[in-house]
Amino acid sequence: MNDNPSTTTSLTSKLQSLDSKKSADFLLDQLLKPKNPQDTDRFYSSWAANYEKDIKEMEYNGGSIAAKYFLQMNFEKDSKILDIGAGTGIIGEILQHNGYENIDALDSNEEMLTILKQKNCYKNVIKSIVTPETKLPINDRQYDIIIMAGVFCPGHIDYRSLAQIIRITKSGGFICWSMGNPKIYADRDELYNDGNFERYIALLCDKMKWLSVLGYPIVVENFVKNLPGFFYAMQVV
């Protein structure tokens, strides 16, 4: 829960003072500021009620893009799927509409999960932060597919948590995600400097933790604000 009411008040007041375009730009700027998990949680607590409306004005399409390219991979309908950073359940809605029923959700924010649960798209809902140092409350090798949208960016999930995410994925399973261009994050967060993100993905390949699926990553159009992004697909060894 949000334990800092002033955060909610200040964000709401700021947004009310701006027109829709400036409001969307302000939100995007706030989203991409490096933050610790507690500050990120407070931010989403203050935003949850307006999240889906605001991301349309922000022209953020990460969830629908992740779902679109997931569906193109033609995974089995009974695959056991975990949506990490599930938010309000946008991906779950799309996958359920396309015949996927065995989906779990994981997110750290109670207010976002409250909205998600109302959609009845997920079998199980897990509340947990995702950090390199925090062991997820999930046993090894549980999921056929992990799907994520927009979680790898400043102020969100540290990409070095991928080692933890690999742990809970079955051998032969897949980890897929959409994201913005990591190069545009470099001036905001040193984690993305000098190709560090791409280097870490390659390091996990070198360690034989996973392999790139042939043809991926692919460039996707209009990830946010008409800017391109990427869709990654990796197969766990």
N, C-alpha and C positions, 0 to 999 in steps of 0.2 A: 504493500500500500504506500501511497505518497505520504511521507512523514514530514514534508516541508510545504505547508499550504502557500507560503509566499511564492514558491516556484510556479504553482498553478495560477495564482493571481497575476503575477508579473507577465507570464506568457500570454494569458487570456487578454489582459489589458493592452499589451503591445499589439496583438493581432487585431483587436477591435479598433485600434487607432490607424490602421493601414487599409488601403484599398486591396482588392483581391490579388493583383499582380505583386505588389510590394509585400503583401502578407506571405505569398508563396515563396518569394525570394528570401524573405527573412527566415522562414521555416527551414528552407534548404540550407542556408548558411548556418543556422543553429544545429541542424542535424549533423553536419559534417565537421563540427568542432570536436577535437579530441576531448573525451570525457571518461571518467572512471565509471564502472558499472553502476554505482549508486546514483550518480548524477544522470546517467542515461535512463535509469529506471524512473527517476523523478520527472524527467522530461516527458517520457511516454505516458506516465500517469496523468500529466496535465493535458495531454494531447489526444488521448484515446478516443474520447467522445466525438471528436471532429476529424479523426485520422483519415477515414476513407474519403470524405468530402475534400479535405485539404490536399491529399495526394493527387487528386484529379486536377485541381488548380495548379499544383506544382508540376504537372505533367510527368509524374513518376510512374513508370510502368514495369518496375522490376518483378512484381509478383505475377502479372499476366504473361510477361516474357518467359519467366522460369517455367510456368505451367505450359505454355505453348510449345516450347522446345522439349520439355519432358514428354509431352504427348507424342511428339514426332519420333521419339525413340522407341515407341511401341512396346513398352514394358508390359509384362503379364498383369492382368487385372487384379490378381490375388496377391501381388507383391506387397510385402510388409514395408510401409513407407513411413519415414519420420520427416516432418516439416520443422526445421530448426529456424528459430526467429519467426515463428508462425504469425505473430501479431494478431490481427483481427480475423484471420482465417481466409484470406483471399485465395491463396493457392488451394486450400482444401475444398472450397466451393467449386472451383473449376474442375479439379480432379474428380470429385464426387459426381459432378454432372456428366463426366465422361466415363463413368463406370468403375472408378477406384473407390473401394470402401474400407480397405485395411490401412487406414492412415492415422498416425499419432501426431500430436503437436507438442512442440517444446518452445517455451518463451519464458522470459524472466519477469514480465510485467503483469501484475494481477488485473489491472483495469483492461488491458488489451485482451487478456484471456477471458475475461467476463463476457466481452462481446463475441469472441470466437466461439465460446461454448453455446451461445444461443443459436448458432448456425447448424449445430448437430452434424458436422462434417467429419468429426474425428472420433476414433474409438477411445483413445486415452489422451489425456492432457497432462503434460509434465511441466511443472514450474521450476526452472533452474536457470542460473546464469551459465554462460559458456565462456570459460577463460582457459588459458594454457595450464593454470595451476589448479583448477577445480575439476575433480573427477565427476563426470556426469553420472546421475543416479540411474544408470542403465548398465546392464550386464554386457559383456563382450559379445560381439558378433550377433546382434539381434535383428538388424534391419537389412532388407534387400536393397533399399534405395534411401538415400538422404537427399532431400531437396531443400534449397535455401534461396532466398531472394534479397539482394541488397544488404546482406549482413556484413560483408567485408568492405569496410570503409571506416574513416576516422570516427571514433566515438561509439563504435558498435562492437562486433565480435573480432577479437584479435585473430588474424589468420593463422597464427601459430597454434591455435586451438584445433586445427585440422588433424593433428596427431591424435587428439582425443576423439574426434569425430570418426576417424578411421577405425579406432578401437571398437566402436559399437556397430560397425558395418560388417556384414558377412563377407567372407572370402568370395570373390567373384561378384560382389555387389557393387553398386554405383553410388557415387557422390556427385551431385549436379548442383550448379548454382548460377544465378545471374548476378552481374555486378557492373558498376561503372568502370571506366578506364582507370586502372590504378595509378597511371602517371599523373592524373589531374589531382590526386590526393597528396602528392609529394610535398607540396608547399604548405600543407596543413598538418601532416603527421610524418615524422621521420621514419616510421615503420615502412612507409611506401617510397622512401628515397632510393635512388640508384638501382631500381629494378629489384628491390628486396622481396616484393611479393612474388614475382615470377621466379626468382631464385629459390624461394622456399618451396614452391610447387615442384620445381625441378629436383630439389634436394630429396623430397619424399619419393620421387621416381628413382633417384639414384640409390636410395635406401631400400628399394623394392617394396615400399609400402602400398603403392598404387601405380597404375599406368594410365597414360592419356588415351582416351577413346579416340580411334582414328577419325580425323576430321574436326576435332575439337581442340581448343576453344574456337568458337565462331563469333564473328562480329555481329551484333544485333543493333537494329535501328531504334532510335527514340527511347533509349533507356530512361533518360530524364532530360527535360527541357530540350528536346530534339537532339540531344547528344547521344552518340553511340555508346554501347557497352559491350559486354561479352557474356556468352553462356559457356560454361565449362562442364565437361563430363569426364570423370575419372573412374577407373575400375580398380577396386581394392584387390590386392594380391592375396 
